[in-house]
Amino acid sequence: MVSHARRYARCCYKPWCIVVRQPRWRRFFMIAGPLIATVGSALLYVLSYVDGLSFSTVMLLVCLLAVVVTSPWGVIITYINERFATGVRATGFGVGFSLSVIIPSFYALYMDWLSVVVPFELTAVVLLALGGMIGTVGAIMGPETKEIDFTSSAS
């Protein structure tokens, strides 16, 4: 039931975000988007540690968490494509997207290492917040791509 509610929330929310974000403010949303993901860590904490939540409250919080944490992905594909010159776009996209999947895939090790500092049960919350902050720094450091000239061979 919760899984269906998450899918429904994403189906309703993501297209609206993509339409609103794509023409302009792409970089701004990438800066603000990870900050939103940091707020998601608070939702994850509530879902993990608050006892006695009703089923409807849990369902609402899970939907909200899914929307908040996944919303930045609407612009990432476009941004990473525009980030590289046309001649190396496929390679740049492949490397950039692969690294964004490979590095986080070691989260179990990060959770184990982090459990020295915080309780193991809280490490997912800390990693979500840390990932949001790292994403924000990366978006601030990256260039704006909305004025890219796709006909030139260098960007």
C-alpha positions as CSV (number, residue, x, y, z in Angstrom):
1,M,0.0,0.0,0.0
2,V,2.8,2.4,1.0
3,S,4.7,1.5,-2.2
4,H,1.6,2.3,-4.3
5,A,1.2,5.6,-2.5
6,R,4.8,6.5,-3.2
7,R,4.5,5.7,-6.9
8,Y,1.3,7.8,-7.1
9,A,3.0,10.7,-5.4
10,R,5.9,10.6,-7.8
11,C,3.7,10.3,-10.8
12,C,1.8,13.4,-9.8
13,Y,4.7,15.5,-8.6
14,K,7.6,14.7,-10.9
15,P,6.0,15.8,-14.2
16,W,5.0,19.1,-12.6
17,C,8.6,19.7,-11.3
18,I,10.1,18.9,-14.7
19,V,7.8,21.2,-16.6
20,V,8.4,24.1,-14.1
21,R,12.2,23.5,-13.7
22,Q,13.4,22.7,-17.2
23,P,13.2,26.0,-19.1
24,R,15.1,28.0,-16.5
25,W,16.4,27.7,-12.9
26,R,17.9,24.3,-13.6
27,R,21.0,25.0,-11.6
28,F,19.1,26.9,-8.9
29,F,16.9,23.8,-8.4
30,M,19.9,21.6,-8.2
31,I,21.3,23.9,-5.5
32,A,17.9,24.0,-3.6
33,G,17.0,20.4,-4.4
34,P,19.7,18.7,-2.3
35,L,18.8,21.1,0.6
36,I,15.3,19.6,0.3
37,A,16.9,16.2,0.5
38,T,18.4,17.3,3.8
39,V,14.9,18.0,5.1
40,G,14.2,14.5,4.0
41,S,16.6,13.2,6.6
42,A,14.3,14.6,9.3
43,L,11.4,12.7,7.8
44,L,13.5,9.6,7.7
45,Y,14.3,10.1,11.4
46,V,10.7,10.5,12.3
47,L,9.7,7.4,10.3
48,S,12.5,5.4,11.9
49,Y,12.3,6.5,15.5
50,V,8.8,7.8,16.4
51,D,6.7,5.0,17.8
52,G,2.9,4.8,17.6
53,L,2.4,6.5,14.2
54,S,-0.9,5.5,12.6
55,F,-0.8,3.7,9.2
56,S,-2.1,6.8,7.4
57,T,0.5,9.0,9.0
58,V,3.3,6.6,8.0
59,M,1.9,6.4,4.5
60,L,1.8,10.2,4.3
61,L,5.3,10.6,5.6
62,V,6.7,7.9,3.2
63,C,5.0,9.7,0.3
64,L,6.4,13.0,1.4
65,L,9.9,11.5,1.9
66,A,9.8,10.0,-1.6
67,V,8.7,13.2,-3.2
68,V,11.2,15.4,-1.3
69,V,14.2,13.1,-1.8
70,T,13.7,12.2,-5.4
71,S,12.5,15.6,-6.8
72,P,16.1,16.8,-7.8
73,W,16.5,13.9,-10.2
74,G,14.1,15.5,-12.6
75,V,16.8,17.9,-13.8
76,I,19.9,15.9,-13.3
77,I,19.7,13.9,-16.5
78,T,19.3,17.1,-18.6
79,Y,22.0,19.0,-16.7
80,I,24.6,16.2,-17.0
81,N,23.9,15.9,-20.7
82,E,24.4,19.6,-21.2
83,R,27.5,19.7,-19.0
84,F,29.7,18.1,-21.6
85,A,30.8,19.2,-25.2
86,T,28.8,17.4,-27.9
87,G,31.9,15.4,-29.0
88,V,32.3,13.8,-25.6
89,R,28.8,14.0,-24.3
90,A,28.2,10.2,-24.3
91,T,31.4,9.5,-22.5
92,G,30.9,12.3,-20.0
93,F,27.4,11.3,-19.3
94,G,28.4,7.6,-18.8
95,V,31.2,8.4,-16.5
96,G,29.3,11.1,-14.5
97,F,26.2,9.0,-14.2
98,S,28.2,5.8,-13.3
99,L,30.1,7.6,-10.6
100,S,26.9,8.9,-9.1
101,V,25.7,5.3,-8.8
102,I,29.0,3.5,-7.9
103,I,30.2,5.8,-5.1
104,P,26.9,5.6,-3.1
105,S,26.7,1.9,-3.6
106,F,29.2,1.4,-0.8
107,Y,26.7,2.9,1.7
108,A,26.9,-0.3,3.9
109,L,30.6,0.4,4.4
110,Y,30.0,4.1,5.1
111,M,27.3,3.2,7.6
112,D,29.7,0.8,9.4
113,W,32.4,3.4,9.5
114,L,30.0,6.1,10.6
115,S,28.7,3.9,13.4
116,V,31.8,4.6,15.4
117,V,30.6,8.2,15.7
118,V,26.8,7.9,15.8
119,P,24.6,4.9,16.6
120,F,24.3,2.6,13.6
121,E,20.5,3.1,13.5
122,L,21.1,6.9,12.8
123,T,23.7,6.4,10.1
124,A,21.2,6.4,7.2
125,V,19.8,9.7,8.4
126,V,23.3,11.2,8.6
127,L,24.2,9.9,5.2
128,L,21.1,11.3,3.6
129,A,21.8,14.8,5.1
130,L,25.5,14.6,4.1
131,G,24.6,13.6,0.6
132,G,22.2,16.5,0.3
133,M,25.0,18.9,1.5
134,I,27.5,17.4,-1.0
135,G,25.0,17.7,-3.8
136,T,24.4,21.4,-2.9
137,V,28.2,22.1,-2.9
138,G,28.5,20.4,-6.3
139,A,25.6,22.3,-7.8
140,I,27.1,25.6,-6.6
141,M,30.5,24.8,-8.1
142,G,29.0,23.7,-11.4
143,P,28.2,26.0,-14.3
144,E,24.8,27.1,-15.5
145,T,23.9,25.2,-18.6
146,K,20.6,26.8,-19.8
147,E,22.4,28.9,-22.4
148,I,24.4,26.0,-23.9
149,D,25.0,26.2,-27.7
150,F,24.6,22.6,-28.9
151,T,26.0,23.4,-32.3
152,S,29.5,24.2,-31.0
153,S,32.0,21.4,-30.3
154,A,33.1,23.0,-27.0
155,S,31.1,24.0,-24.0
